Amino acid sequence: MIQTPYLLFLGDAPDSLSAKVAQGIKDWRPENAVGQYRLPGCKADLGLTDMTLAEARDAGARTLVIGVANRGGVISAAWKDVLIEALKMGYDLASGLHNLLGDEESLVKAARASGGTLHDVRVPSVQYPIADGKKRRGKRVLAVGTDCSVGKMYTALALDDAMRERGMKSTFRATGQTGILITGEGVPLDAVVADFMAGSIEYLTPDNDEDHWDIIEGQGSLFHVSYSGVTLALIHGGQPDALILCHEPTRQHMRGLPDYELPTLETLRDTALPLARVANPDCEVIGISINTQHMEEAEAEAYLTRVEERMGLPSVDPFRQGASRLAEALDGL
């Protein structure tokens, strides 16, 4: 198990979105976040106390978590001195990057000398099966997005809270490094060999009570040419009974792809739903999740009203407003 609490390492993140792993931990498990560590030039800020390694250690931090999700998932050479020093001071390290801690000789050597543990949460720990498409008991809901990083995980976590408040049976099923660091378990989907991705989601969401909902953390986007494969694996392996459409309206282009525009919510609905009905013919779109973090309150409310009128579905910002209306829509299925 990864030891808590954490010191969240933001490194030299160029913007807040690049530190989404740390932001997710801070927002959903604040009790595990002692503070943040930033290198010179870092442009991300979680609003936590900036701490040195020694200060955070004195405050009880046990693990330095790499909270940066950069393109390609690499461990920067600029981070190495800090990571090695943390190990020497008695920290464990945790990372969800594709570039594994365990593949870095200098970190392995330092961990061995200090007795520290390197946690690579993106390493699958199970031999997953190939998907067979058999119908499973219980119910499942999946958030799909017009782009990457538009709020699919936040939607799922907020929905889980709202469903529990209503007395509904639900479980958040993590499929990425941030979700795994928040909950302590899940499937690192984008590190699973392609033939087994859909099967890993079947494994993650097995037979359950008929009135139990698995809330599957969404990944990627069907419209993002870099990451569409993980999204389709979730759609087919998850066999969702319900889809929630997610969108960030101030985004100017697909993340990391300046030549690609975001699709409309209608296009997302009309693309994702037929694909979902391949595995579950009864699947329905039940609501819209809008990430309004870059909007003022009045602007956000007006936008949500327009979307709801246009789409004919409950439209909310689940982090700003709560997800009770989405939970209510699922309660009726």
C-alpha positions, 0 to 999 in steps of 0.5 A: 500500500502507498503510505499517506499522507503525501507531498505533491510534487508539481515539478516544473509543470507549465500550466495547471492542467499538467498537474491534474494528478496532484489537483485530483488528489487535493480535491478528492482526498485533501486529508492526504495532501500535506503540501506541494513542492514546486521547482523554479518556473512551475506555473501550476499552483494547487493553493496548498502550502509550498514546502521543502522536503524537510518541512513536509517530512516534519509535517508527516508526509510519507510519500512524494507523489509525482503529481504531473501528467506531462505529454508522453509521461516522462520523468524529467532530468530536472526532477531527478535531484529532488526525487533522489534527495526525497528517497535519502530523507526516508520518503517513498515515491509514487508515480503514474507516469509511463516512464516508470520509476523502476526503470530509472537506475539512479532512483532504484539505487537510491531506494535500495540504499534508503529502504524506500519503496518505488510505487509505479501505479501504471503497472498492471498487477493482474493478468487480464482476460480478453473480453468476451462481451457476456452480459454481467449483472448489476448496472454501469455508467460511463462518462465520455468526453469531447476531449481529454481532461474535461472532467470525466473523473471528477464527474464520476467521483461527484456522482459516486458521492451523490448516489451514496447520499441518495442511498444508492449502491455505487462503486467508483472504478478507477481506470487511470493513475489519479483515480488509483492514487485517490482510491488505492485500486483500479486498472491502469488502462492505458498501460494494458496491452491493447488486446486485453484493454476491454477485458480489463474493464470487464474484470474491473466491473464484475457481476454485482447486485442488480441495483448496484452501479459501477461508476467507471472512470472515463479516459481519453476521447473518441475524437482525440486521435492520440487516445481514442483507443482507451475510450472505445475499450471502456465503452465495449468492456464496460457495457454501460447502461448509461452514458454521461457526456462531458465537455469543457466549453472554453477549450480552443482545440483538442488538448495537444492537437491545435489543428483539431477542433472539439466536436459538439455534444450532439456529435459526441452523443451520436458517435458514442451511443451507437458504439455503446449499443454494440455491447449493450443495446439498452444503453442511454445517454442520461445527462451532461457534465460541463466543466465550468471552472474557467467561467464566472458563476452567472456565465456558467449558469447561463451556459448550463441552461442553454445546454439543457434546453438544447440537449433535453437532458439534465446539465450540471457542473458536478464539481461546482453544483454537485451531481444529485441531478445525474444521480436522480436520472440514474435512479430512474433506470 
